Each structure stands twice: as C-alpha cells, then as structure tokens.
Amino acid sequence: MSNDVLVVAEHFQGKLADSTFELLGKANELAHHASGQSVVALVGAAGLAGELGAADRVITIDHPALRDYSAEGWERVLSSVVDTVQPRLVLVSTATVGLDLAGALAVSSNAALVSYVVDLNLDGGALVATAQIYGGKLLAEVAIDSDRAVAAVIAGTFPAATRGDGADVEAMDPPAGLDDLRTTFLEMIAPDSGDVDITAADLLVSVGRGIGSQDNLELLEELADAMGAPLSASRPVTDQGWLPKTRQVGKSGLKVKPRVYLAFGISGAPEHLEGLRDAELIIACNTDEHAPIFAVAHYGTTADLFDLVPALTEKLG
C-alpha cells in the first residue's frame, strides 16, 4: 500500500464537477504531506484530462459502456484502478455518483467507508476524518486504522485545487466484463424547465418542512412577491408536491448562487446546503436553535416564521 490518494472524478455532459477540484485540493495536501501522490481516476471522459493538471497522475479509462454513468460499470473499473494504484485513501463526492458508488467501491476494495465527511487530516501519521451524522446535527471524529479507506466528502467542504499543467496522464486498459454488464443506460430524462429559473435569481425566499402544510405557502408567496423574488424550497417541500421540482435547491435539485438567500423552516440537511453554498448572504429562520442551517447562515433567528413573515410582508407593503 502506498500513501497515494485517489480521487474519483465526477463529470456530466462533458464538464467536470466542481467537487472534483475540491477533492483534488485535499488529495494534494494529504498525499504530499505523506510523500505520496495525488491520482485522479477519470472514467469515460479521457478528453477532460487536460483540466486536471493539478494532480500528480491522471488515469483515464474509456470503453463504450462507460460513456454514461452506471454503478456497475464504474465500480468494476474503479476497483481495477484501486488494485493498480494501491492508494491509502479514495475520495468521492457525496453528489449523485458518489452516493451511489461509495459503498460498493468500499466493499470491492476491502476498504473502510466514512460518509458525509467534512474534514480530513493526518495526525501523527494517522488519518482522521470528521463526519456529519443525524443530518448534520452531530459531528463524529473517526481515526481510520484500516489499510485503506473510502471517504465520501460533502461538496463545498474543501478549497478547490488551482489548475496546473503538471499531471502525468496515462490510459489504462479497461477490465474484462464491460461488454456483459447486467445494467444498461437507456436515456437521460431532463426535468421540465419550469416557469422560473431560480439559478439566475439574485434574491431567493426558500421554504422547508417547517412551514407545516401546503396551505401555509401563501404566506411565503406573499413575502416573495413583495420582495420581487422567486420562491424556492428544500426537498421535503417538493417531494410533497407543494412546489415543482424546478424550485428545489440541493444536491438532487439545483445549485443557486443568489446575493441573498432567505431560508424559512429549513433545517439545513447536507443535501440542501450543497445547493446553496455559493450564496453570498444566508439568512435563516428556524425555531430549532440547533438546526444545522445556523452553522452556515450569516444571520439567523429562532422567531416563529408565522409571526415573522407577515410582519416582514407588511413592512414591505
């Protein structure tokens, strides 16, 4: 086993995910501290290797079965990469691919798995991970004593690597069996565009489970209208059908970067926080003073939203 750190590059429609560069920044830090290398596994997208110059090595693996993501195909390929590189640590993002892949890759690679990671450090040579549990309400610090670990890291946790041009790029032959996968990608169904593009908004009023019922949306809609802002939501609201999926902020929704993000009744699960991490100013209202949203909010209040929202709307009237 080496002290190398392997990053699983995530990409979609010909573009590398921001989280890939965030993982690479941490991989450089950890690997170089232990005299190892940062290695990126780039599956099904060799043409993007030139953007990963900050890595020490980039390993590309291409095959017709890898043009679109499938857990079966990627797990088989990455297990082969792990066998070749023998890394101490494998980094994946808790985005769609990482959540689907991390567990299977840990099993096939005989590695420990730590999910929802928000920090990674070397302490006297020992690898220590800090992970969120109970939806981010608690942090658990774990010393990883196994020879190898897979860490699923929450997007936005680490600073992105600067883009360099020093990586050695090598093509690896795909493993056997990719022509006989049991699952086949058929098509990608994109969501409807919707009536509002929340990703382009400078101001968002966002609602979560704390509004209680669909009937209470009217209060927030009145505030949003008074502010000239679209109404967005966390996943519990869209799962209930109270607002369309095109209004959902989060990992399985849309990433937004408004100048101001007003969050009412949103607890702040990691999946939601991933979608708003680029907001310039976050203001939160939640009666639970321990809600994770307050860890990222610039300003917050535990006032009851049913008292606060009508007062704000009246003030703006």
URGI-V888195 format. One record per residue. N is the residue number from 1. RES is the residue in one letter. PHI is phi in radians with two decimals (NA if undefined). Layout:
BEGIN
N_RES_PHI, N_RES_PHI
END
This chain:
BEGIN
1_M_NA, 2_S_-1.74, 3_N_-1.74, 4_D_-1.27, 5_V_-2.08, 6_L_-1.77, 7_V_-1.83, 8_V_-1.55, 9_A_-1.32, 10_E_-1.88, 11_H_-2.53, 12_F_-2.64, 13_Q_0.88, 14_G_1.38, 15_K_-2.32, 16_L_-1.26, 17_A_-1.22, 18_D_-0.98, 19_S_-1.08, 20_T_-1.08, 21_F_-1.27, 22_E_-1.16, 23_L_-1.12, 24_L_-1.15, 25_G_-1.05, 26_K_-1.22, 27_A_-1.07, 28_N_-1.06, 29_E_-1.07, 30_L_-1.23, 31_A_-1.16, 32_H_-1.20, 33_H_-1.11, 34_A_-1.84, 35_S_1.07, 36_G_-1.92, 37_Q_-2.15, 38_S_-1.62, 39_V_-2.20, 40_V_-1.94, 41_A_-1.67, 42_L_-1.97, 43_V_-1.70, 44_G_1.23, 45_A_-2.67, 46_A_-1.02, 47_G_-1.14, 48_L_-1.64, 49_A_-1.04, 50_G_-1.14, 51_E_-1.50, 52_L_-1.94, 53_G_-1.14, 54_A_-1.28, 55_A_-1.40, 56_D_-1.37, 57_R_-2.42, 58_V_-2.20, 59_I_-1.89, 60_T_-1.81, 61_I_-2.37, 62_D_-2.15, 63_H_-2.96, 64_P_-0.92, 65_A_-1.28, 66_L_-1.84, 67_R_-1.10, 68_D_-2.16, 69_Y_-1.14, 70_S_-2.52, 71_A_-1.05, 72_E_-1.10, 73_G_-1.17, 74_W_-1.14, 75_E_-1.10, 76_R_-1.12, 77_V_-1.15, 78_L_-1.21, 79_S_-1.06, 80_S_-1.16, 81_V_-1.12, 82_V_-1.06, 83_D_-1.07, 84_T_-1.36, 85_V_-1.39, 86_Q_0.95, 87_P_-1.32, 88_R_-1.34, 89_L_-2.44, 90_V_-2.02, 91_L_-1.93, 92_V_-2.24, 93_S_-1.63, 94_T_-1.46, 95_A_-1.43, 96_T_-0.96, 97_V_-1.12, 98_G_-1.08, 99_L_-1.10, 100_D_-1.31, 101_L_-1.75, 102_A_-1.00, 103_G_-1.09, 104_A_-1.11, 105_L_-1.17, 106_A_-1.09, 107_V_-1.16, 108_S_-1.17, 109_S_-1.71, 110_N_0.94, 111_A_-2.12, 112_A_-1.25, 113_L_-2.13, 114_V_-2.16, 115_S_-1.86, 116_Y_0.93, 117_V_-1.35, 118_V_-2.10, 119_D_-2.83, 120_L_-2.47, 121_N_-2.54, 122_L_-1.80, 123_D_-2.08, 124_G_1.07, 125_G_1.65, 126_A_-1.53, 127_L_-1.54, 128_V_-2.12, 129_A_-1.98, 130_T_-1.95, 131_A_-2.26, 132_Q_-1.46, 133_I_-2.33, 134_Y_0.93, 135_G_1.13, 136_G_1.61, 137_K_-1.34, 138_L_-2.30, 139_L_-1.98, 140_A_-2.00, 141_E_-1.73, 142_V_-2.18, 143_A_-1.54, 144_I_-1.59, 145_D_-1.80, 146_S_-1.43, 147_D_-1.18, 148_R_-2.53, 149_A_-2.44, 150_V_-1.93, 151_A_-1.99, 152_A_-1.67, 153_V_-1.77, 154_I_-1.18, 155_A_-1.03, 156_G_1.57, 157_T_-1.27, 158_F_-1.99, 159_P_-1.11, 160_A_-1.27, 161_A_-1.19, 162_T_-1.25, 163_R_-1.45, 164_G_-1.97, 165_D_-2.42, 166_G_-1.80, 167_A_-1.27, 168_D_-1.51, 169_V_-1.80, 170_E_-2.36, 171_A_-1.58, 172_M_-1.91, 173_D_-1.13, 174_P_-1.16, 175_P_-1.21, 176_A_-1.20, 177_G_1.76, 178_L_-1.24, 179_D_-1.43, 180_D_-2.20, 181_L_-1.16, 182_R_-1.43, 183_T_-2.07, 184_T_-2.31, 185_F_-1.28, 186_L_-1.76, 187_E_-2.85, 188_M_-1.78, 189_I_-1.81, 190_A_-1.39, 191_P_-1.20, 192_D_-1.04, 193_S_-1.17, 194_G_1.38, 195_D_-1.59, 196_V_-2.38, 197_D_-1.72, 198_I_-1.21, 199_T_-1.24, 200_A_-1.74, 201_A_-1.42, 202_D_-1.46, 203_L_-2.41, 204_L_-2.27, 205_V_-1.83, 206_S_-2.10, 207_V_-2.16, 208_G_-2.27, 209_R_-0.98, 210_G_-1.13, 211_I_-1.31, 212_G_1.54, 213_S_-2.70, 214_Q_-1.10, 215_D_-1.05, 216_N_-1.44, 217_L_-1.07, 218_E_-1.01, 219_L_-1.03, 220_L_-1.27, 221_E_-1.10, 222_E_-1.14, 223_L_-1.15, 224_A_-1.05, 225_D_-1.11, 226_A_-1.13, 227_M_-1.61, 228_G_1.19, 229_A_-2.12, 230_P_-1.22, 231_L_-1.78, 232_S_-2.07, 233_A_-2.75, 234_S_-1.54, 235_R_-1.07, 236_P_-0.96, 237_V_-1.24, 238_T_-1.29, 239_D_-1.08, 240_Q_-1.36, 241_G_1.42, 242_W_-1.27, 243_L_-2.37, 244_P_-1.21, 245_K_-1.06, 246_T_-1.21, 247_R_-1.78, 248_Q_-1.45, 249_V_-1.75, 250_G_2.56, 251_K_-1.04, 252_S_-1.66, 253_G_-2.09, 254_L_-2.12, 255_K_-1.61, 256_V_-2.11, 257_K_-2.53, 258_P_-1.29, 259_R_-1.25, 260_V_-2.39, 261_Y_-2.14, 262_L_-1.73, 263_A_-1.95, 264_F_-2.04, 265_G_1.20, 266_I_-1.84, 267_S_-1.28, 268_G_1.78, 269_A_-1.11, 270_P_-0.94, 271_E_-1.09, 272_H_-1.35, 273_L_-1.06, 274_E_-1.08, 275_G_-1.41, 276_L_-2.07, 277_R_-1.11, 278_D_-1.65, 279_A_-1.15, 280_E_-1.30, 281_L_-2.45, 282_I_-2.04, 283_I_-2.12, 284_A_-2.09, 285_C_-2.25, 286_N_-2.71, 287_T_-1.24, 288_D_-1.54, 289_E_-1.16, 290_H_-1.72, 291_A_-1.04, 292_P_-1.03, 293_I_-1.02, 294_F_-1.24, 295_A_-1.27, 296_V_-1.98, 297_A_-1.24, 298_H_-1.40, 299_Y_-2.40, 300_G_-2.73, 301_T_-2.54, 302_T_-1.74, 303_A_-1.10, 304_D_-1.24, 305_L_-1.07, 306_F_-1.30, 307_D_-1.63, 308_L_-1.28, 309_V_-1.08, 310_P_-1.06, 311_A_-1.17, 312_L_-1.16, 313_T_-1.10, 314_E_-1.12, 315_K_-1.10, 316_L_-1.50, 317_G_-1.27
END
